[in-house]
Amino acid sequence: MKSLFVPLLFSLFSTAIFCQQEKSAISITDPAQGTVWNIPEKVTLRWNTENIAPNKSIRFFLVRNEMVVQELGSFENNGISKEIELAKNIGSGDRYQVVGIELFPEDKYQIAKFVTPFFSITNKASDELKKKHELAQIEKRGLSKKEKRRRAKKKSKAASTTTTVTSAIETNAPTPNIREEFDGRKISYTKEFTFDSETISVKIWDHGRQDGDIVSIYLNGTPVVSKYYLTYWKKEFQIKLDPNKSNDLFLYAHNLGDSPPNTVAIEITDGKKSENIILNSDLKSCEAVMINVVK
């Protein structure tokens, strides 16, 4: 019995080591800490990988404060990509990072990902435009007190000429509960939920094949997740609902990935009750759900 047990144990141990060795990994060497990219100069990416075949692809994103600023591209795993052009509207700063993610991994639960240390970007043209805009805002706010009083008086006089009937109609006009469009995109509602709590937990992840979808999640027109790269990993966040109205939660696509439309799996829970849904979005429409709080 002992003679059979030892080879079996050795075989299991060898298999475990082999599986561990097969885990994929990415390491981005350029940009690194201290790197400075100067727009409009083109930039270069350099990286190393483990257990990722040369014919596989790596997708790279430029991020700032955990938000995607620009998709740098998807490149074959040859360790270098040159002549990458950065967007002209990117501002100067020292909180930029590059994220590299393995595409179509052999094991979808072991996706290689790497985030660089912070580095800097300079963009003289963008800085000058920003400065002009700030000066214009200062001039706009710098109206004399006399001019402000004159405009306020004129506005008050115009408001007083409104008839009582018109005022009553405007006061009693109902506020639409359903958002028909956002940013020029049509909103389609698929479900309506009711929860006991104003604070709920939401988890989102890529439904189906991971293909590079970048999305934002909006609650009542305000982003609660911005330009997020979807993976099979579940990203969790908390949101606070308005108990006095129906809350709309909708999916906004920033690209179409490799397999349009963008499809997101969503789990919503208040700790007692959970709902699981799938939302789709493209560049012309967004799917949404209505969420109410029990009073």
GUKELO-671390 format. One line per field, with one value per residue: residue in one letter; y, x, z of N, C-alpha, C in turn. Coordinates in steps of 0.1 Angstrom, whole numbers, plus 5000, padded with zeros to 4 digits. Atoms other than C-alpha are relative to their C-alpha. Layout:
# GUKELO-671390
residuo <- [A/...]
nc2 <- [Y/...]
nc1 <- [X/...]
nc3 <- [Z/...]
cac2 <- [Y/...]
cac1 <- [X/...]
cac3 <- [Z/...]
cc2 <- [Y/...]
cc1 <- [X/...]
cc3 <- [Z/...]
***
This chain:
# GUKELO-671390
residuo <- [M/K/S/L/F/V/P/L/L/F/S/L/F/S/T/A/I/F/C/Q/Q/E/K/S/A/I/S/I/T/D/P/A/Q/G/T/V/W/N/I/P/E/K/V/T/L/R/W/N/T/E/N/I/A/P/N/K/S/I/R/F/F/L/V/R/N/E/M/V/V/Q/E/L/G/S/F/E/N/N/G/I/S/K/E/I/E/L/A/K/N/I/G/S/G/D/R/Y/Q/V/V/G/I/E/L/F/P/E/D/K/Y/Q/I/A/K/F/V/T/P/F/F/S/I/T/N/K/A/S/D/E/L/K/K/K/H/E/L/A/Q/I/E/K/R/G/L/S/K/K/E/K/R/R/R/A/K/K/K/S/K/A/A/S/T/T/T/T/V/T/S/A/I/E/T/N/A/P/T/P/N/I/R/E/E/F/D/G/R/K/I/S/Y/T/K/E/F/T/F/D/S/E/T/I/S/V/K/I/W/D/H/G/R/Q/D/G/D/I/V/S/I/Y/L/N/G/T/P/V/V/S/K/Y/Y/L/T/Y/W/K/K/E/F/Q/I/K/L/D/P/N/K/S/N/D/L/F/L/Y/A/H/N/L/G/D/S/P/P/N/T/V/A/I/E/I/T/D/G/K/K/S/E/N/I/I/L/N/S/D/L/K/S/C/E/A/V/M/I/N/V/V/K]
nc2 <- [4988/4988/4998/4994/4986/4991/4995/4992/4987/4993/4996/4989/4989/4995/4994/4987/4991/4997/4991/4987/4995/4996/4988/4990/4987/4989/4990/4988/4994/4986/4990/5003/4988/4990/4998/4988/4999/4987/4999/5010/5011/5013/5007/5014/5010/5012/5008/5014/5008/5014/5010/4994/5002/4988/4997/4994/4985/4992/4987/4990/4988/4989/4996/4989/5001/5012/4999/5002/4988/5003/5013/4998/5009/5014/5003/5014/5002/5001/4993/4986/4994/4987/4990/4999/4985/4997/4990/4986/4993/5004/4989/5003/5005/5010/5011/5009/5014/5008/5013/5010/5012/5012/5003/5014/5009/5014/5002/4987/4996/4996/4990/4992/4986/4993/4986/4994/4989/4987/4992/4987/4996/4985/4996/4986/4995/5002/4991/4987/4999/5000/4986/4991/5002/4996/4985/4996/5002/4990/4987/5001/4998/4987/4989/4991/5001/4992/5007/5011/4995/4996/5012/5006/4992/5002/5014/5000/4993/5008/5011/4995/4998/5013/5000/5009/5013/5007/5005/5012/5011/5005/5006/5013/5009/5012/5003/5013/5010/5009/4993/5006/5001/4995/4998/5004/5014/5004/5008/5010/5006/5015/5005/4991/5007/4993/5005/4994/4990/4990/5003/5014/5004/5004/5006/5001/5008/5002/5011/5007/5000/4988/4995/4987/4990/4989/4995/4993/5002/4987/5000/4987/4991/4997/5013/5006/5007/4993/5005/5012/5011/5011/5013/5010/4997/4992/4987/4997/4987/4997/4988/4995/4997/4990/5007/4992/5001/5012/4998/5007/5005/5005/5003/4991/5007/4991/5006/5012/5013/5008/5007/4991/4988/5003/5007/5000/5007/4991/5005/4989/5006/4991/5009/5009/5004/4999/5000/5001/4996/4998/4988/4998/4986/4997/4985/4993/5003/5005/5007/4995/5006/4990/5006/4993/5003/5002/4989]
nc1 <- [5008/4991/4993/5009/5004/4989/5001/5013/4998/4990/5007/5009/4991/4994/5011/5002/4989/5002/5011/4996/4991/5007/5007/4996/4996/4995/4992/4998/4987/5000/4995/4996/4999/4990/5002/5008/5005/5002/5009/5006/4991/5005/4994/4997/5003/4992/5005/4997/5011/4997/5010/5009/4994/4997/5012/5010/5000/5001/5006/4994/5008/4994/5010/4996/5009/5008/5009/4994/4999/4999/4996/4988/5001/4998/4988/4995/4991/4986/4992/4998/5008/4995/5007/5014/5004/5008/5010/4995/5006/4995/4994/4988/5002/4991/5007/5004/4996/5004/5005/5000/5009/5000/5012/5003/4991/5003/5008/5006/5000/4986/4997/4988/5002/4989/5002/4987/4999/5004/4990/5004/5003/5000/5007/4999/5011/5012/4998/5003/5015/5006/4998/5009/5013/5001/5000/5013/5009/4997/5006/5015/5004/4996/5010/5001/5012/5010/5005/5007/5013/5008/5006/5010/5012/5007/5005/5011/5011/5006/5007/5012/5010/5006/5014/5003/5004/4988/4991/5006/4998/4986/4998/5006/4996/4994/4987/5000/4992/4992/4990/5001/4987/4989/4989/5004/5003/5014/5000/5010/5001/5002/5006/5002/4998/5002/4992/5003/4989/4995/4987/4999/4988/5000/4988/5001/4989/5003/5009/4995/4986/4993/4996/4995/5011/4998/5014/5003/5013/5005/5012/5007/4992/4987/4992/4996/4988/4996/4991/4995/4997/5006/4993/5009/5000/5012/4997/5011/5000/5012/5007/5010/5011/5009/5012/5012/5003/4995/4986/4996/4986/4998/4986/4995/4989/4991/4995/5008/4992/4999/5012/5011/4999/4994/5010/4995/5007/5001/5007/5004/5005/5000/4996/5011/5005/4991/5005/4990/5005/4990/5003/4993/4998/4991/4997/5012/5011/4997/5010/5001/5010/5005/4999/5008/4998/5012/5002]
nc3 <- [5000/4999/5013/5009/4995/5003/5014/5002/4993/5008/5012/4997/4997/5013/5007/4994/5004/5014/5001/4995/5010/5012/4998/5009/4993/5009/4993/5009/4996/5005/4990/4986/4991/5005/5015/5004/5014/5004/5011/5010/5003/4999/4988/5001/4989/4999/4989/4999/4996/4996/5004/5010/5013/5008/5009/4992/5000/4988/5002/4991/4998/4993/4989/4990/4989/5002/5011/5013/5008/5014/5003/5008/5011/4998/5007/4999/4989/5004/4990/5003/5010/5001/5008/4995/4999/4989/5003/4998/4989/4987/4993/4993/4986/4996/4995/5011/5000/5011/4996/5010/4997/5009/5007/5003/4992/4999/4988/4998/4987/4997/5011/4997/5000/4994/4999/4998/4990/5005/5008/5003/5014/5002/5012/5000/5007/4991/4988/5004/5002/4986/4994/5007/4995/4986/5000/5004/4989/4990/5005/4999/4986/4995/5002/4989/4991/5006/5011/4994/4995/5011/5007/4991/5000/5013/5000/4990/5007/5010/4993/4995/5010/5003/4995/4989/5006/5006/4988/4994/5008/4999/4987/5000/5011/4995/5005/5005/4992/5008/5009/5013/5006/4993/5009/5013/5001/4996/4988/5000/4987/5001/4988/4989/4987/4988/4989/4987/4996/5010/5004/5006/5005/5014/5006/5014/5007/5014/5003/5012/5003/4997/5013/5000/4998/4990/4997/4988/4994/4995/4992/5001/5009/4994/5001/4988/5005/5012/5009/4993/5010/4995/5000/4993/4986/4996/4993/4991/4995/4993/5005/4991/5007/4995/4996/5004/5014/5007/5004/5012/5001/5014/5005/5010/5007/5006/5013/5003/4998/5012/5002/4996/4992/4987/4991/4987/4990/4988/4988/4991/4987/4988/4989/4998/5013/5011/5013/5011/5013/5011/5007/5013/5004/5011/5001/5003/4990/4987/4993/4987/4991/4990/4987/4990/4985/4993/4990]
cac2 <- [5000/5024/5018/5028/5059/5075/5076/5089/5117/5126/5127/5150/5173/5175/5183/5211/5226/5223/5241/5268/5273/5276/5307/5336/5370/5404/5429/5464/5478/5510/5533/5531/5553/5585/5582/5614/5613/5645/5651/5653/5629/5593/5568/5532/5503/5475/5445/5409/5380/5345/5316/5338/5327/5351/5349/5360/5397/5422/5452/5484/5514/5548/5556/5585/5582/5548/5561/5551/5581/5564/5529/5526/5495/5457/5443/5408/5395/5404/5426/5460/5484/5517/5549/5550/5584/5599/5620/5657/5666/5648/5672/5674/5655/5630/5605/5585/5547/5521/5489/5458/5429/5395/5389/5356/5338/5300/5301/5329/5329/5335/5367/5383/5420/5446/5482/5504/5529/5565/5585/5619/5634/5669/5686/5722/5728/5714/5734/5766/5759/5751/5784/5803/5787/5794/5831/5833/5819/5844/5873/5859/5858/5892/5913/5944/5944/5971/5950/5920/5941/5955/5920/5906/5935/5930/5892/5899/5923/5899/5871/5894/5899/5861/5856/5838/5811/5804/5802/5778/5756/5755/5748/5719/5705/5669/5659/5631/5599/5581/5593/5589/5596/5605/5621/5616/5579/5563/5548/5515/5502/5464/5459/5476/5466/5476/5473/5480/5500/5532/5519/5489/5470/5465/5441/5442/5419/5410/5387/5361/5365/5391/5413/5447/5464/5498/5511/5535/5530/5560/5565/5593/5607/5608/5583/5559/5539/5557/5542/5508/5479/5449/5415/5383/5397/5412/5449/5458/5493/5509/5534/5555/5557/5586/5572/5599/5589/5561/5558/5550/5529/5525/5512/5535/5520/5539/5514/5482/5457/5429/5415/5443/5452/5457/5433/5435/5411/5430/5418/5442/5435/5453/5424/5408/5406/5401/5407/5395/5411/5415/5450/5458/5490/5503/5538/5547/5532/5522/5497/5506/5495/5515/5510/5521/5522/5509/5538]
cac1 <- [5000/5028/5046/5014/5007/5042/5040/5004/5014/5044/5021/4996/5025/5040/5006/5001/5035/5028/4995/5011/5038/5012/4996/4998/5014/5022/5048/5049/5085/5078/5063/5078/5081/5098/5087/5074/5053/5052/5022/5021/5051/5043/5050/5062/5050/5073/5063/5071/5048/5048/5028/5011/5017/5032/5000/4979/4970/4974/4951/4964/4946/4958/4941/4941/4926/4912/4893/4901/4914/4923/4924/4960/4952/4954/4988/5002/5023/5057/5068/5068/5046/5058/5044/5013/4995/4980/4948/4954/4930/4948/4959/4993/4996/5016/4989/4988/4991/4990/4969/4976/4951/4954/4928/4910/4929/4930/4916/4890/4893/4931/4934/4968/4967/4993/4991/5022/5034/5023/5041/5038/5023/5029/5007/5015/4987/4960/4974/4971/4934/4926/4942/4922/4890/4898/4905/4872/4854/4871/4860/4825/4824/4840/4809/4807/4782/4763/4759/4748/4721/4709/4705/4688/4664/4656/4651/4628/4607/4603/4592/4566/4548/4540/4503/4489/4474/4507/4525/4499/4502/4540/4538/4515/4532/4542/4579/4584/4596/4610/4641/4636/4671/4706/4734/4715/4709/4675/4668/4649/4636/4637/4627/4614/4625/4616/4639/4635/4667/4679/4714/4720/4749/4756/4780/4788/4809/4812/4784/4797/4830/4855/4860/4872/4839/4843/4811/4798/4769/4746/4721/4696/4719/4750/4779/4785/4811/4830/4847/4852/4869/4847/4862/4848/4858/4828/4832/4811/4800/4774/4747/4722/4687/4663/4633/4609/4610/4617/4655/4668/4700/4713/4743/4763/4787/4819/4829/4815/4843/4849/4814/4787/4766/4782/4765/4768/4757/4744/4735/4715/4709/4699/4711/4677/4666/4687/4680/4701/4697/4715/4717/4728/4741/4755/4765/4729/4708/4710/4691/4679/4660/4638/4644/4620/4623/4595/4582]
cac3 <- [5000/5009/4976/4957/4979/4974/4936/4937/4962/4940/4909/4926/4938/4903/4888/4913/4905/4868/4871/4891/4865/4838/4853/4829/4839/4823/4834/4817/4817/4797/4809/4844/4874/4863/4826/4810/4778/4759/4736/4705/4705/4698/4726/4730/4751/4763/4783/4793/4797/4812/4797/4771/4735/4710/4688/4717/4722/4750/4754/4769/4784/4796/4830/4854/4888/4879/4849/4813/4794/4762/4748/4735/4715/4713/4702/4695/4723/4709/4738/4721/4703/4689/4673/4695/4692/4723/4722/4719/4746/4774/4800/4818/4851/4871/4880/4848/4846/4819/4824/4804/4802/4786/4759/4755/4783/4784/4819/4822/4859/4858/4836/4835/4843/4852/4863/4860/4887/4883/4856/4840/4808/4795/4769/4763/4738/4762/4791/4771/4761/4798/4809/4783/4795/4832/4823/4805/4835/4858/4835/4835/4873/4876/4868/4889/4918/4900/4869/4890/4907/4874/4859/4890/4890/4853/4859/4889/4868/4840/4864/4879/4846/4844/4849/4880/4857/4840/4874/4887/4857/4859/4896/4891/4861/4867/4865/4842/4860/4830/4812/4775/4764/4776/4757/4725/4732/4736/4771/4772/4805/4810/4846/4877/4913/4948/4978/5015/5019/5004/5003/4979/4967/4930/4913/4876/4853/4817/4805/4780/4763/4776/4746/4758/4767/4785/4802/4827/4851/4858/4886/4880/4853/4876/4870/4898/4878/4850/4820/4836/4816/4821/4831/4846/4880/4898/4907/4937/4947/4969/4958/4977/4963/4965/4985/4971/4935/4910/4904/4870/4867/4832/4812/4790/4764/4755/4728/4713/4721/4697/4700/4700/4719/4753/4777/4814/4841/4872/4907/4929/4966/4998/5020/5021/4985/4954/4917/4887/4853/4820/4804/4768/4754/4721/4708/4701/4730/4766/4786/4821/4852/4876/4913/4941/4979/5000/5022]
cc2 <- [5013/5002/5006/5015/5010/5005/5009/5014/5008/5005/5012/5013/5006/5007/5014/5010/5004/5010/5014/5007/5005/5013/5012/5013/5010/5010/5011/5007/5014/5004/4995/5012/5010/5003/5013/4999/5014/5000/5012/4989/4986/4992/4985/4992/4988/4992/4986/4992/4986/4991/5006/4998/5012/5004/5005/5015/5005/5013/5010/5012/5010/5004/5011/5000/4989/5001/4999/5014/4997/4985/5000/4989/4985/4995/4985/5000/4999/5009/5015/5005/5015/5009/5000/5015/5002/5011/5014/5007/4995/5011/4996/4995/4989/4988/4991/4986/4993/4986/4991/4988/4990/4998/4985/4990/4985/4997/5014/5005/5004/5010/5008/5015/5007/5015/5007/5010/5013/5006/5013/5001/5015/5003/5015/5006/4999/5009/5014/5002/5000/5013/5010/4999/5005/5016/5005/4999/5011/5013/4999/5002/5014/5012/5009/4997/5007/4993/4988/5004/5003/4987/4993/5007/4998/4986/5000/5007/4992/4988/5005/5002/4987/5000/4990/4986/4993/4995/4988/4988/4995/4994/4986/4990/4988/4998/4986/4990/4992/5009/4994/4999/5007/5002/4996/4985/4997/4991/4990/4993/4985/4994/5011/4992/5009/4993/5008/5011/5010/4997/4986/4998/4995/4994/4999/4992/4997/4987/4993/5002/5014/5006/5015/5011/5011/5007/5009/4996/5013/4997/5014/5010/5004/4987/4995/4991/5006/4993/4988/4989/4987/4987/4990/5003/5010/5012/5004/5015/5003/5013/5003/5004/5012/4993/5007/4999/4987/5004/4992/4997/4995/4999/5009/4994/5011/4994/4987/4987/4993/4993/5009/4992/4997/4994/4998/4992/5008/4992/5012/4994/5011/4992/4990/4994/5003/4999/4999/5003/5001/5013/5001/5014/5001/5015/5008/4998/4994/4993/5004/4993/5011/4993/5010/4996/4999/5010/4994]
cc1 <- [5009/5007/4991/4997/5011/5000/4988/5002/5010/4993/4992/5009/5005/4989/4997/5011/4999/4989/5004/5009/4993/4992/5006/5003/5005/5008/5004/5013/5001/4986/5003/4999/5011/4998/4991/4997/4996/4991/5003/5010/4994/5008/5002/4997/5010/4995/5006/4988/5005/4988/4988/5006/5002/4988/4988/5001/4999/4993/5004/4991/5009/4990/5006/4989/4989/4989/5008/5000/5001/5003/5012/5000/5002/5011/5004/5011/5015/5009/5002/4990/5004/4990/4985/4997/4990/4990/5004/4994/5004/5008/5013/4997/5010/4993/4995/5006/4996/4996/5001/4992/5001/4986/4998/5009/4995/4991/4993/5000/5014/5004/5012/4997/5011/4997/5013/5000/4996/5012/4994/4997/5000/4993/4998/4987/4987/5000/4996/4985/4993/5002/4991/4986/4998/4999/4986/4989/5002/4994/4985/4995/5004/4991/5000/4987/4988/4993/4992/4986/4991/4994/4990/4987/4992/4993/4987/4987/4993/4992/4987/4989/4993/4987/4999/4997/5012/5008/4994/5002/5014/5002/4995/5004/5008/5014/5001/5009/5009/5009/4999/5013/5011/5011/4997/4997/4987/5002/4988/5000/4996/4993/4997/5000/4996/5008/4996/5009/5003/5014/5001/5014/4998/5013/4998/5012/4996/4992/5005/5015/5006/5006/5003/4989/5004/4986/5000/4986/4995/4988/4994/5008/5014/5008/5004/5012/5003/5010/5007/5002/4994/5008/4990/5000/4988/5004/4988/5001/4986/4993/4989/4988/4992/4986/4987/4997/5005/5014/5003/5015/5002/5015/5003/5013/5009/5007/4991/5007/5001/4987/4988/4987/5008/4989/5006/4991/5000/4992/4997/4994/5000/5003/4989/4995/5010/4993/5012/4994/5012/4996/5009/5001/5009/5002/4988/4989/5006/4989/5001/4990/4995/5000/4993/5004/4987/4999/4993]
cc3 <- [5000/4987/4990/5004/4997/4986/4997/5006/4991/4987/5002/5002/4987/4992/5005/4996/4985/4997/5004/4990/4988/5001/4992/5008/4990/5009/4990/5005/4995/4996/5014/5008/4995/4985/4998/4985/4997/4987/4992/4996/5001/5010/4996/5012/4999/5011/4998/5004/5004/4996/4992/4986/4992/4990/5007/5000/5014/4997/5010/5001/5008/5010/5008/5011/4998/4989/4987/4993/4985/4999/4991/4989/5005/4991/5002/5011/4996/5009/4998/4990/4999/4992/5004/5002/5011/4996/5004/5011/5014/5007/5007/5014/5003/5007/4990/5003/4987/5005/4988/5004/4989/4993/4997/5007/4999/5012/5003/5014/5005/4989/5004/4999/5007/4999/5003/5012/4993/4992/4995/4985/4999/4987/5000/4994/5009/5012/4996/4998/5014/5006/4994/5006/5015/5000/4996/5011/5011/4995/5001/5014/5005/4996/5012/5008/4994/4989/5005/5005/4989/4993/5009/5001/4987/5000/5009/4993/4990/5006/5005/4990/4996/5007/5011/4994/4995/5012/5006/4992/5001/5014/5001/4989/5005/4994/4995/5008/4991/4990/4986/4992/5008/4991/4986/4998/5006/5012/4999/5013/4999/5012/5010/5013/5011/5011/5013/5005/4990/4995/4995/4995/4986/4995/4985/4995/4986/4998/4987/4999/5004/4988/5000/5002/5011/5002/5012/5005/5006/5009/5000/4993/5006/5000/5014/4997/4986/4992/5006/4989/5006/4999/5006/5015/5003/5008/5008/5004/5006/4994/5010/4991/5006/5003/4995/4986/4994/4995/4988/5000/4986/4996/4988/4994/4995/4988/4998/5002/4987/4996/5004/5002/5013/5009/5014/5009/5013/5011/5009/5013/5011/5012/5003/4987/4989/4986/4990/4987/4990/4993/4988/4997/4987/4999/4997/5011/5013/5007/5015/5008/5009/5013/5010/5014/5006/5011/5013]
***
